[in-house]
């Protein structure tokens, strides 16, 4: 078996944060988490207000 091919990323996946600081990746993940939580809360609020 060729050991070099196991360490390479798949062709379809690309590290979009390769050229940025690691801090940018952390801030992006945190902002995405806040956005998803906000979207779930708003979705729940919409469902509860539509049912009354």
N, CA, C and O atoms as a Tripos MOL2 file, in Angstrom:
@<TRIPOS>MOLECULE
protein
  208   207    52     0     0
PROTEIN
NO_CHARGES

@<TRIPOS>ATOM
      1 N           0.8340   -1.1920    0.0000 N.3       1 UNK1
      2 CA          0.0000    0.0000    0.0000 C.3       1 UNK1
      3 C           0.8740    1.2490    0.0000 C.2       1 UNK1
      4 O           1.9820    1.2540    0.5350 O.2       1 UNK1
      5 N           0.3600    2.2800   -0.5970 N.am      2 UNK2
      6 CA          1.0720    3.5480   -0.6570 C.3       2 UNK2
      7 C           0.6770    4.3960    0.5400 C.2       2 UNK2
      8 O          -0.4860    4.7790    0.6640 O.2       2 UNK2
      9 N           1.6240    4.6950    1.4240 N.am      3 UNK3
     10 CA          1.3230    5.4460    2.6440 C.3       3 UNK3
     11 C           1.1290    6.9330    2.3790 C.2       3 UNK3
     12 O           0.4710    7.6140    3.1660 O.2       3 UNK3
     13 N           1.6880    7.4520    1.2880 N.am      4 UNK4
     14 CA          1.5770    8.8810    0.9980 C.3       4 UNK4
     15 C           0.1520    9.2890    0.6510 C.2       4 UNK4
     16 O          -0.2600   10.4090    0.9540 O.2       4 UNK4
     17 N          -0.6020    8.4030    0.0220 N.am      5 UNK5
     18 CA         -1.9500    8.7670   -0.3950 C.3       5 UNK5
     19 C          -2.9160    8.8590    0.7790 C.2       5 UNK5
     20 O          -3.9570    9.5040    0.6490 O.2       5 UNK5
     21 N          -2.6120    8.2350    1.9300 N.am      6 UNK6
     22 CA         -3.5230    8.2740    3.0680 C.3       6 UNK6
     23 C          -3.4940    9.6260    3.7810 C.2       6 UNK6
     24 O          -4.4570    9.9810    4.4620 O.2       6 UNK6
     25 N          -2.4110   10.3830    3.6350 N.am      7 UNK7
     26 CA         -2.3020   11.6730    4.3150 C.3       7 UNK7
     27 C          -2.8730   12.8270    3.4980 C.2       7 UNK7
     28 O          -3.0250   13.9300    4.0230 O.2       7 UNK7
     29 N          -3.1900   12.6000    2.2380 N.am      8 UNK8
     30 CA         -3.6950   13.6630    1.3830 C.3       8 UNK8
     31 C          -5.1910   13.8420    1.5730 C.2       8 UNK8
     32 O          -5.9090   12.8940    1.8920 O.2       8 UNK8
     33 N          -5.6490   15.0710    1.3730 N.am      9 UNK9
     34 CA         -7.0810   15.3490    1.4530 C.3       9 UNK9
     35 C          -7.7590   14.8470    0.1850 C.2       9 UNK9
     36 O          -7.1330   14.7750   -0.8720 O.2       9 UNK9
     37 N          -9.0420   14.4990    0.2920 N.am     10 UNK10
     38 CA         -9.7700   14.1120   -0.9330 C.3      10 UNK10
     39 C          -9.7890   15.2580   -1.9370 C.2      10 UNK10
     40 O          -9.6960   16.4240   -1.5550 O.2      10 UNK10
     41 N          -9.9080   14.9310   -3.2000 N.am     11 UNK11
     42 CA         -9.8540   15.9620   -4.2410 C.3      11 UNK11
     43 C         -11.0060   16.9470   -4.1500 C.2      11 UNK11
     44 O         -10.8300   18.1270   -4.4540 O.2      11 UNK11
     45 N         -12.1800   16.4900   -3.7370 N.am     12 UNK12
     46 CA        -13.3390   17.3640   -3.6740 C.3      12 UNK12
     47 C         -13.2820   18.3590   -2.5270 C.2      12 UNK12
     48 O         -13.8990   19.4210   -2.6070 O.2      12 UNK12
     49 N         -12.5550   18.0390   -1.4560 N.am     13 UNK13
     50 CA        -12.4930   18.9310   -0.2910 C.3      13 UNK13
     51 C         -11.2700   19.8200   -0.3810 C.2      13 UNK13
     52 O         -10.1820   19.3810   -0.7520 O.2      13 UNK13
     53 N         -11.4780   21.0900   -0.0280 N.am     14 UNK14
     54 CA        -10.3890   22.0610   -0.0630 C.3      14 UNK14
     55 C         -10.4290   22.8360    1.2470 C.2      14 UNK14
     56 O         -11.5050   23.2350    1.6930 O.2      14 UNK14
     57 N          -9.2900   23.0530    1.8620 N.am     15 UNK15
     58 CA         -9.2310   23.8150    3.1020 C.3      15 UNK15
     59 C          -9.3140   25.2990    2.7580 C.2      15 UNK15
     60 O          -8.3530   25.8940    2.2710 O.2      15 UNK15
     61 N         -10.4940   25.8890    3.0230 N.am     16 UNK16
     62 CA        -10.6830   27.2970    2.6700 C.3      16 UNK16
     63 C          -9.9640   28.2270    3.6350 C.2      16 UNK16
     64 O          -9.7830   29.4070    3.3340 O.2      16 UNK16
     65 N          -9.5510   27.7180    4.7870 N.am     17 UNK17
     66 CA         -8.8520   28.5390    5.7780 C.3      17 UNK17
     67 C          -7.3360   28.3750    5.7060 C.2      17 UNK17
     68 O          -6.6310   28.7850    6.6290 O.2      17 UNK17
     69 N          -6.8300   27.7930    4.6440 N.am     18 UNK18
     70 CA         -5.3920   27.5250    4.5420 C.3      18 UNK18
     71 C          -4.5680   28.8130    4.5200 C.2      18 UNK18
     72 O          -3.4600   28.8400    5.0560 O.2      18 UNK18
     73 N          -5.0830   29.8670    3.9170 N.am     19 UNK19
     74 CA         -4.3170   31.1100    3.7840 C.3      19 UNK19
     75 C          -4.5770   32.1070    4.9100 C.2      19 UNK19
     76 O          -4.0140   33.2020    4.9060 O.2      19 UNK19
     77 N          -5.4240   31.7390    5.8770 N.am     20 UNK20
     78 CA         -5.7890   32.6590    6.9470 C.3      20 UNK20
     79 C          -5.2050   32.2160    8.2830 C.2      20 UNK20
     80 O          -4.7410   31.0860    8.4310 O.2      20 UNK20
     81 N          -5.2380   33.1310    9.2550 N.am     21 UNK21
     82 CA         -4.8020   32.7930   10.6060 C.3      21 UNK21
     83 C          -5.7680   31.7940   11.2160 C.2      21 UNK21
     84 O          -6.9370   31.7650   10.8320 O.2      21 UNK21
     85 N          -5.3150   30.9730   12.1580 N.am     22 UNK22
     86 CA         -6.2300   30.0480   12.8420 C.3      22 UNK22
     87 C          -7.3180   30.7760   13.6200 C.2      22 UNK22
     88 O          -8.3950   30.2220   13.8450 O.2      22 UNK22
     89 N          -7.0480   32.0120   14.0350 N.am     23 UNK23
     90 CA         -8.0350   32.7980   14.7710 C.3      23 UNK23
     91 C          -9.2600   33.0880   13.9050 C.2      23 UNK23
     92 O         -10.3780   33.1500   14.4170 O.2      23 UNK23
     93 N          -9.0620   33.2640   12.6140 N.am     24 UNK24
     94 CA        -10.1750   33.5250   11.6940 C.3      24 UNK24
     95 C         -11.1010   32.3110   11.6500 C.2      24 UNK24
     96 O         -12.3210   32.4660   11.6110 O.2      24 UNK24
     97 N         -10.5380   31.1210   11.6560 N.am     25 UNK25
     98 CA        -11.3430   29.8910   11.6410 C.3      25 UNK25
     99 C         -12.1870   29.7900   12.9010 C.2      25 UNK25
    100 O         -13.3550   29.4100   12.8270 O.2      25 UNK25
    101 N         -11.6230   30.1220   14.0560 N.am     26 UNK26
    102 CA        -12.3520   30.0610   15.3200 C.3      26 UNK26
    103 C         -13.4830   31.0800   15.3320 C.2      26 UNK26
    104 O         -14.6000   30.7600   15.7400 O.2      26 UNK26
    105 N         -13.2040   32.3120   14.8880 N.am     27 UNK27
    106 CA        -14.2510   33.3410   14.8680 C.3      27 UNK27
    107 C         -15.3630   32.9960   13.9000 C.2      27 UNK27
    108 O         -16.5330   33.2680   14.1710 O.2      27 UNK27
    109 N         -15.0070   32.3940   12.7650 N.am     28 UNK28
    110 CA        -16.0210   32.0110   11.7880 C.3      28 UNK28
    111 C         -16.9180   30.9160   12.3340 C.2      28 UNK28
    112 O         -18.1350   30.9680   12.1570 O.2      28 UNK28
    113 N         -16.3350   29.9250   12.9950 N.am     29 UNK29
    114 CA        -17.1380   28.8520   13.5790 C.3      29 UNK29
    115 C         -18.0620   29.3870   14.6700 C.2      29 UNK29
    116 O         -19.2100   28.9570   14.7830 O.2      29 UNK29
    117 N         -17.5550   30.3280   15.4740 N.am     30 UNK30
    118 CA        -18.3810   30.8960   16.5380 C.3      30 UNK30
    119 C         -19.5400   31.7070   15.9620 C.2      30 UNK30
    120 O         -20.6640   31.6090   16.4540 O.2      30 UNK30
    121 N         -19.2810   32.5010   14.9310 N.am     31 UNK31
    122 CA        -20.3390   33.2900   14.3070 C.3      31 UNK31
    123 C         -21.3760   32.3920   13.6440 C.2      31 UNK31
    124 O         -22.5710   32.6820   13.7010 O.2      31 UNK31
    125 N         -20.9380   31.3180   13.0240 N.am     32 UNK32
    126 CA        -21.8620   30.3720   12.4090 C.3      32 UNK32
    127 C         -22.7220   29.6870   13.4700 C.2      32 UNK32
    128 O         -23.9090   29.4500   13.2460 O.2      32 UNK32
    129 N         -22.1350   29.3690   14.6140 N.am     33 UNK33
    130 CA        -22.8860   28.7660   15.7090 C.3      33 UNK33
    131 C         -23.9470   29.7340   16.2260 C.2      33 UNK33
    132 O         -25.0860   29.3300   16.4610 O.2      33 UNK33
    133 N         -23.5880   31.0090   16.4060 N.am     34 UNK34
    134 CA        -24.5560   32.0110   16.8520 C.3      34 UNK34
    135 C         -25.6860   32.1650   15.8400 C.2      34 UNK34
    136 O         -26.8480   32.2950   16.2260 O.2      34 UNK34
    137 N         -25.3630   32.1500   14.5660 N.am     35 UNK35
    138 CA        -26.3730   32.2910   13.5180 C.3      35 UNK35
    139 C         -27.3490   31.1100   13.5230 C.2      35 UNK35
    140 O         -28.5560   31.2990   13.3730 O.2      35 UNK35
    141 N         -26.8310   29.9090   13.6940 N.am     36 UNK36
    142 CA        -27.6900   28.7190   13.7130 C.3      36 UNK36
    143 C         -28.5940   28.7270   14.9340 C.2      36 UNK36
    144 O         -29.7750   28.3960   14.8290 O.2      36 UNK36
    145 N         -28.0550   29.1020   16.0990 N.am     37 UNK37
    146 CA        -28.8840   29.1810   17.3110 C.3      37 UNK37
    147 C         -29.9690   30.2340   17.1330 C.2      37 UNK37
    148 O         -31.1200   30.0020   17.5010 O.2      37 UNK37
    149 N         -29.6180   31.3860   16.5730 N.am     38 UNK38
    150 CA        -30.6000   32.4420   16.3240 C.3      38 UNK38
    151 C         -31.6890   31.9570   15.3690 C.2      38 UNK38
    152 O         -32.8700   32.2310   15.5800 O.2      38 UNK38
    153 N         -31.2930   31.2390   14.3240 N.am     39 UNK39
    154 CA        -32.2660   30.7370   13.3530 C.3      39 UNK39
    155 C         -33.2220   29.7330   13.9840 C.2      39 UNK39
    156 O         -34.4140   29.7380   13.6780 O.2      39 UNK39
    157 N         -32.7140   28.8730   14.8600 N.am     40 UNK40
    158 CA        -33.5690   27.8870   15.5340 C.3      40 UNK40
    159 C         -34.5350   28.5770   16.4820 C.2      40 UNK40
    160 O         -35.7060   28.2040   16.5480 O.2      40 UNK40
    161 N         -34.0650   29.5790   17.2160 N.am     41 UNK41
    162 CA        -34.9390   30.3190   18.1360 C.3      41 UNK41
    163 C         -36.0300   31.0480   17.3600 C.2      41 UNK41
    164 O         -37.1920   31.0370   17.7680 O.2      41 UNK41
    165 N         -35.6720   31.6810   16.2500 N.am     42 UNK42
    166 CA        -36.6730   32.3800   15.4420 C.3      42 UNK42
    167 C         -37.6640   31.4060   14.8050 C.2      42 UNK42
    168 O         -38.8490   31.7180   14.6830 O.2      42 UNK42
    169 N         -37.1940   30.2520   14.4060 N.am     43 UNK43
    170 CA        -38.0790   29.2330   13.8440 C.3      43 UNK43
    171 C         -39.0740   28.7460   14.8970 C.2      43 UNK43
    172 O         -40.2620   28.5960   14.6130 O.2      43 UNK43
    173 N         -38.5870   28.5020   16.1040 N.am     44 UNK44
    174 CA        -39.4630   28.0830   17.1940 C.3      44 UNK44
    175 C         -40.4800   29.1870   17.5190 C.2      44 UNK44
    176 O         -41.6540   28.8980   17.7500 O.2      44 UNK44
    177 N         -40.0340   30.4400   17.5380 N.am     45 UNK45
    178 CA        -40.9390   31.5550   17.7860 C.3      45 UNK45
    179 C         -41.9960   31.6810   16.6940 C.2      45 UNK45
    180 O         -43.1490   31.9980   16.9860 O.2      45 UNK45
    181 N         -41.6250   31.4410   15.4620 N.am     46 UNK46
    182 CA        -42.5830   31.4880   14.3700 C.3      46 UNK46
    183 C         -43.6100   30.3760   14.4420 C.2      46 UNK46
    184 O         -44.7870   30.5910   14.1530 O.2      46 UNK46
    185 N         -43.1730   29.2000   14.8210 N.am     47 UNK47
    186 CA        -44.1080   28.0810   14.9510 C.3      47 UNK47
    187 C         -45.0880   28.3020   16.0900 C.2      47 UNK47
    188 O         -46.2730   27.9940   15.9630 O.2      47 UNK47
    189 N         -44.6000   28.8330   17.2000 N.am     48 UNK48
    190 CA        -45.5000   29.0260   18.3440 C.3      48 UNK48
    191 C         -46.4650   30.1820   18.0990 C.2      48 UNK48
    192 O         -47.6080   30.1160   18.5510 O.2      48 UNK48
    193 N         -46.0510   31.2290   17.4050 N.am     49 UNK49
    194 CA        -46.9570   32.3360   17.1560 C.3      49 UNK49
    195 C         -47.9740   32.0050   16.0570 C.2      49 UNK49
    196 O         -49.0710   32.5630   16.0460 O.2      49 UNK49
    197 N         -47.6270   31.1240   15.1560 N.am     50 UNK50
    198 CA        -48.5330   30.7490   14.0700 C.3      50 UNK50
    199 C         -49.6190   29.7960   14.5490 C.2      50 UNK50
    200 O         -50.6680   29.6820   13.9160 O.2      50 UNK50
    201 N         -49.3780   29.1200   15.6470 N.am     51 UNK51
    202 CA        -50.3580   28.1330   16.1200 C.3      51 UNK51
    203 C         -51.4620   28.7680   16.9530 C.2      51 UNK51
    204 O         -52.4750   28.1160   17.2080 O.2      51 UNK51
    205 N         -51.3090   29.9940   17.3780 N.am     52 UNK52
    206 CA        -52.3600   30.5960   18.2210 C.3      52 UNK52
    207 C         -53.3290   31.4600   17.4320 C.2      52 UNK52
    208 O         -54.2590   32.0260   18.0060 O.2      52 UNK52
@<TRIPOS>BOND
     1     1     2 1
     2     2     3 1
     3     3     4 2
     4     3     5 am
     5     5     6 1
     6     6     7 1
     7     7     8 2
     8     7     9 am
     9     9    10 1
    10    10    11 1
    11    11    12 2
    12    11    13 am
    13    13    14 1
    14    14    15 1
    15    15    16 2
    16    15    17 am
    17    17    18 1
    18    18    19 1
    19    19    20 2
    20    19    21 am
    21    21    22 1
    22    22    23 1
    23    23    24 2
    24    23    25 am
    25    25    26 1
    26    26    27 1
    27    27    28 2
    28    27    29 am
    29    29    30 1
    30    30    31 1
    31    31    32 2
    32    31    33 am
    33    33    34 1
    34    34    35 1
    35    35    36 2
    36    35    37 am
    37    37    38 1
    38    38    39 1
    39    39    40 2
    40    39    41 am
    41    41    42 1
    42    42    43 1
    43    43    44 2
    44    43    45 am
    45    45    46 1
    46    46    47 1
    47    47    48 2
    48    47    49 am
    49    49    50 1
    50    50    51 1
    51    51    52 2
    52    51    53 am
    53    53    54 1
    54    54    55 1
    55    55    56 2
    56    55    57 am
    57    57    58 1
    58    58    59 1
    59    59    60 2
    60    59    61 am
    61    61    62 1
    62    62    63 1
    63    63    64 2
    64    63    65 am
    65    65    66 1
    66    66    67 1
    67    67    68 2
    68    67    69 am
    69    69    70 1
    70    70    71 1
    71    71    72 2
    72    71    73 am
    73    73    74 1
    74    74    75 1
    75    75    76 2
    76    75    77 am
    77    77    78 1
    78    78    79 1
    79    79    80 2
    80    79    81 am
    81    81    82 1
    82    82    83 1
    83    83    84 2
    84    83    85 am
    85    85    86 1
    86    86    87 1
    87    87    88 2
    88    87    89 am
    89    89    90 1
    90    90    91 1
    91    91    92 2
    92    91    93 am
    93    93    94 1
    94    94    95 1
    95    95    96 2
    96    95    97 am
    97    97    98 1
    98    98    99 1
    99    99   100 2
   100    99   101 am
   101   101   102 1
   102   102   103 1
   103   103   104 2
   104   103   105 am
   105   105   106 1
   106   106   107 1
   107   107   108 2
   108   107   109 am
   109   109   110 1
   110   110   111 1
   111   111   112 2
   112   111   113 am
   113   113   114 1
   114   114   115 1
   115   115   116 2
   116   115   117 am
   117   117   118 1
   118   118   119 1
   119   119   120 2
   120   119   121 am
   121   121   122 1
   122   122   123 1
   123   123   124 2
   124   123   125 am
   125   125   126 1
   126   126   127 1
   127   127   128 2
   128   127   129 am
   129   129   130 1
   130   130   131 1
   131   131   132 2
   132   131   133 am
   133   133   134 1
   134   134   135 1
   135   135   136 2
   136   135   137 am
   137   137   138 1
   138   138   139 1
   139   139   140 2
   140   139   141 am
   141   141   142 1
   142   142   143 1
   143   143   144 2
   144   143   145 am
   145   145   146 1
   146   146   147 1
   147   147   148 2
   148   147   149 am
   149   149   150 1
   150   150   151 1
   151   151   152 2
   152   151   153 am
   153   153   154 1
   154   154   155 1
   155   155   156 2
   156   155   157 am
   157   157   158 1
   158   158   159 1
   159   159   160 2
   160   159   161 am
   161   161   162 1
   162   162   163 1
   163   163   164 2
   164   163   165 am
   165   165   166 1
   166   166   167 1
   167   167   168 2
   168   167   169 am
   169   169   170 1
   170   170   171 1
   171   171   172 2
   172   171   173 am
   173   173   174 1
   174   174   175 1
   175   175   176 2
   176   175   177 am
   177   177   178 1
   178   178   179 1
   179   179   180 2
   180   179   181 am
   181   181   182 1
   182   182   183 1
   183   183   184 2
   184   183   185 am
   185   185   186 1
   186   186   187 1
   187   187   188 2
   188   187   189 am
   189   189   190 1
   190   190   191 1
   191   191   192 2
   192   191   193 am
   193   193   194 1
   194   194   195 1
   195   195   196 2
   196   195   197 am
   197   197   198 1
   198   198   199 1
   199   199   200 2
   200   199   201 am
   201   201   202 1
   202   202   203 1
   203   203   204 2
   204   203   205 am
   205   205   206 1
   206   206   207 1
   207   207   208 2
@<TRIPOS>SUBSTRUCTURE
     1 UNK1         2 RESIDUE 1 A UNK
     2 UNK2         6 RESIDUE 1 A UNK
     3 UNK3        10 RESIDUE 1 A UNK
     4 UNK4        14 RESIDUE 1 A UNK
     5 UNK5        18 RESIDUE 1 A UNK
     6 UNK6        22 RESIDUE 1 A UNK
     7 UNK7        26 RESIDUE 1 A UNK
     8 UNK8        30 RESIDUE 1 A UNK
     9 UNK9        34 RESIDUE 1 A UNK
    10 UNK10       38 RESIDUE 1 A UNK
    11 UNK11       42 RESIDUE 1 A UNK
    12 UNK12       46 RESIDUE 1 A UNK
    13 UNK13       50 RESIDUE 1 A UNK
    14 UNK14       54 RESIDUE 1 A UNK
    15 UNK15       58 RESIDUE 1 A UNK
    16 UNK16       62 RESIDUE 1 A UNK
    17 UNK17       66 RESIDUE 1 A UNK
    18 UNK18       70 RESIDUE 1 A UNK
    19 UNK19       74 RESIDUE 1 A UNK
    20 UNK20       78 RESIDUE 1 A UNK
    21 UNK21       82 RESIDUE 1 A UNK
    22 UNK22       86 RESIDUE 1 A UNK
    23 UNK23       90 RESIDUE 1 A UNK
    24 UNK24       94 RESIDUE 1 A UNK
    25 UNK25       98 RESIDUE 1 A UNK
    26 UNK26      102 RESIDUE 1 A UNK
    27 UNK27      106 RESIDUE 1 A UNK
    28 UNK28      110 RESIDUE 1 A UNK
    29 UNK29      114 RESIDUE 1 A UNK
    30 UNK30      118 RESIDUE 1 A UNK
    31 UNK31      122 RESIDUE 1 A UNK
    32 UNK32      126 RESIDUE 1 A UNK
    33 UNK33      130 RESIDUE 1 A UNK
    34 UNK34      134 RESIDUE 1 A UNK
    35 UNK35      138 RESIDUE 1 A UNK
    36 UNK36      142 RESIDUE 1 A UNK
    37 UNK37      146 RESIDUE 1 A UNK
    38 UNK38      150 RESIDUE 1 A UNK
    39 UNK39      154 RESIDUE 1 A UNK
    40 UNK40      158 RESIDUE 1 A UNK
    41 UNK41      162 RESIDUE 1 A UNK
    42 UNK42      166 RESIDUE 1 A UNK
    43 UNK43      170 RESIDUE 1 A UNK
    44 UNK44      174 RESIDUE 1 A UNK
    45 UNK45      178 RESIDUE 1 A UNK
    46 UNK46      182 RESIDUE 1 A UNK
    47 UNK47      186 RESIDUE 1 A UNK
    48 UNK48      190 RESIDUE 1 A UNK
    49 UNK49      194 RESIDUE 1 A UNK
    50 UNK50      198 RESIDUE 1 A UNK
    51 UNK51      202 RESIDUE 1 A UNK
    52 UNK52      206 RESIDUE 1 A UNK
